[in-house]
Amino acid sequence: MNTKVITALLAGLTVAVGVYLVIDRNGIIAWLTLLAGGALLTKALIKPGPRDLLLTLGTAVVLVAAWVGTFYYVISTWETGEVVELDIQTNDGTHTARVWVLDLEADPTIYYDAPSQAANALLAGKPLQFTRAGETTTRIPEARVADELPEEEANRVFEAMLEKYGDRNQVTDIYYLTLGRSADQVGVVATLRAP
């Protein structure tokens, strides 16, 4: 297989990944992947050059590094705040999530941008395992979709997050702007009641 074909295939793969990411997440890096892949594929097909393969490989490496680097930065920053672990029973098994926790009432409250299966389990009030500071207890979530909360209640939750986690909240904006939000995710606010 010659380098022109390899270049076109790699550029086409970049376009396909870009299309998938735009449909699923819609972040800046997804759009950059789609546009860069389209430009590289167009160049490889219309005006191929001796350095196209190197350019295509280099672009793919930079895009992957941007994705992985941003993801690592966001996750590592989130982990510097108080994080609790939830083991949520879904129809597909146990879903484990690490989320920030708030103490708005006697029982802890969490906000979780959950995959749809986990969101459904939380909204249905299925018991879950809650681990905080090494201690695991069973909790019953009283959950609601965050977008459906009354404005005053939503503000209370987000103001408490800002007060407790401060500048760490900014990485959430970075995450959604650059990596985007998966199409199947649902923002859920849940108070975790003791049974």
Salt bridges, closest charged atoms under 4 A:
ASP52 OD1 - LYS43 NZ 2.88
GLU79 OE1 - ARG98 NH2 2.68
GLU82 OE2 - ARG132 NE 2.71
GLU82 OE1 - LYS164 NZ 2.45
GLU85 OE1 - ARG98 NH1 3.49
ASP103 OD2 - ARG132 NH2 2.81
GLU105 OE1 - ARG193 NH1 2.90
ASP107 OD1 - ARG139 NH1 3.17
ASP107 OD2 - ARG193 NH1 3.30
ASP113 OD1 - ARG181 NH2 2.60
GLU142 OE2 - ARG193 NE 3.28
GLU153 OE2 - ARG144 NH2 1.96
